[in-house]
Amino acid sequence: VKASSTSIYMYKILTAILLSSTLLSQIKVGDDAPTFFVRDLAEQNFFFSDTLKTGKPAVLSFFATWCGPCRLEMPELDTLSQSYKDVNFYLVDVSGKIKEDPVKVKELVTKLGVNIQVLMDKYGKVAEKYGVKSLPRLVVIDHKSKVHYIHDGYAPGDENKLKEILDK
């Protein structure tokens, strides 16, 4: 069956619209921090809008239990959270389609000695809002609720860049 020139034209327009909406929806530095609602590892409701209302900076680290670099980053973030008491640190477990077992998440956090609040992104909606394509993804939100810094991946020493940003 041969497609008509009109249907090909419509397909191209639709593809262009979808691609542009995907590109436009990507979060970038300077954007308002997207708000969200999830439950934390203790099954308590968590509204990120409440955090933003405090006027304090926040650090979100998106992770999964199977992510090796995430396991390296988490203790470094925990250490920084002890030094930067005026910054809200959160670990966001990106379960999405995998549906990570909260018991495994709790075991990992305990094993690593991490005391940062863990948020369970059970359906991957928070990761979607924050444009997570790889793990870990670190997002720093400033005191005005604007995205200040985004970093994908982790290598030893990355925490020094985060210190620089938090010191500003």
C-alpha positions in Angstrom: 0.0 0.0 0.0 1.4 3.3 -1.0 1.1 6.2 1.4 -0.3 9.4 0.1 1.7 12.6 0.0 -0.7 14.1 2.5 -0.3 11.3 5.0 3.5 11.5 4.7 3.3 15.3 5.2 1.1 14.8 8.3 3.5 12.2 9.7 6.4 14.6 9.3 4.6 17.4 11.0 3.5 15.1 13.9 7.1 13.8 14.2 8.4 17.4 14.4 5.9 18.4 17.0 6.7 15.3 19.2 10.4 15.9 18.9 10.2 19.6 19.7 8.0 18.9 22.7 10.4 16.3 24.0 13.3 18.7 23.5 11.4 21.6 25.1 10.4 19.5 28.1 14.1 18.8 29.0 14.9 20.5 32.3 17.8 22.9 32.2 19.7 25.3 34.5 17.6 28.3 35.3 14.3 26.5 35.1 11.8 26.4 38.0 12.4 23.2 39.9 9.5 20.8 39.2 7.5 19.9 42.2 6.4 16.4 43.0 4.7 14.1 45.5 6.1 10.7 46.5 6.5 8.5 49.5 9.7 8.1 51.3 11.4 4.9 52.3 9.5 5.1 55.7 6.2 5.2 53.7 5.7 8.9 54.7 4.2 11.4 52.3 6.7 13.8 50.8 5.8 17.0 49.0 8.8 18.7 47.3 6.8 21.9 47.2 7.2 22.0 51.1 11.0 21.8 50.7 11.0 24.6 48.1 8.9 26.8 50.5 11.7 26.7 53.0 14.0 28.9 50.8 16.9 26.5 51.3 18.9 24.9 48.5 18.2 21.3 47.8 20.3 18.5 46.2 18.5 15.6 44.5 20.5 12.5 43.5 18.6 10.1 41.3 19.8 6.5 41.8 19.0 2.8 41.6 20.3 -0.1 43.8 22.0 -1.8 40.7 23.9 1.4 39.7 27.6 1.1 40.6 28.5 4.8 40.3 25.4 5.6 42.5 26.8 3.4 45.2 30.1 5.4 45.1 28.3 8.8 45.1 25.9 8.2 47.9 28.4 8.1 50.8 30.1 11.2 49.4 26.7 13.0 49.4 26.0 11.8 52.9 29.3 13.3 54.1 28.5 16.6 52.4 25.0 16.6 54.0 26.7 16.6 57.4 28.8 19.7 56.5 26.0 21.6 54.7 23.2 21.5 57.2 21.4 24.4 55.5 21.0 22.3 52.3 18.3 19.7 51.9 19.7 16.5 50.5 17.5 13.8 49.0 18.2 10.4 47.3 15.5 9.6 44.8 15.2 5.9 44.0 14.2 5.7 40.4 12.1 2.5 40.4 10.1 3.2 37.3 9.4 0.0 35.4 11.8 -2.1 37.5 9.8 -1.5 40.7 12.7 -1.8 43.1 11.9 -3.5 46.4 12.0 -0.9 49.2 13.6 -3.6 51.4 16.6 -3.8 49.0 16.8 0.0 48.9 16.8 0.2 52.7 19.5 -2.6 52.9 21.7 -0.7 50.5 21.4 2.6 52.3 22.1 0.9 55.6 25.1 -1.0 54.2 26.5 2.2 52.8 25.9 4.1 56.1 23.9 6.8 54.4 21.4 8.9 56.4 20.0 11.0 53.7 16.2 10.8 53.2 15.3 8.4 50.5 12.4 9.2 48.2 10.7 6.4 46.2 9.9 7.4 42.7 7.7 4.3 42.3 6.4 5.2 38.8 9.4 7.1 37.4 7.4 10.4 37.2 9.9 12.4 39.2 12.8 11.1 37.0 10.7 12.1 34.0 10.2 15.6 35.3 13.9 15.9 35.9 15.0 14.5 32.6 16.8 11.5 34.0 18.3 9.5 31.2 21.3 8.0 33.0 22.3 7.4 36.7 23.2 8.9 38.9 21.8 12.3 38.0 22.5 15.1 40.4 20.4 18.2 40.5 21.0 21.3 42.7 18.2 23.6 43.3 19.0 27.1 44.7 17.2 29.0 47.4 14.9 30.6 44.8 13.7 27.2 43.7 15.6 27.4 40.4 17.6 24.6 38.9 21.2 25.7 39.5 23.3 22.7 38.4 22.8 19.3 36.7 25.4 16.5 36.5 25.0 13.0 35.0 27.2 10.2 36.2 29.8 10.0 39.0 33.5 9.7 39.2 35.6 10.2 42.4 36.2 13.9 42.8 32.8 15.0 41.5 31.9 15.9 45.0 34.5 18.7 44.9 32.5 20.5 42.1 29.4 20.1 44.2 31.2 21.7 47.2 32.1 24.7 45.0 28.5 25.1 43.9 27.2 24.8 47.5 29.8 27.3 48.7 28.5 30.0 46.3 
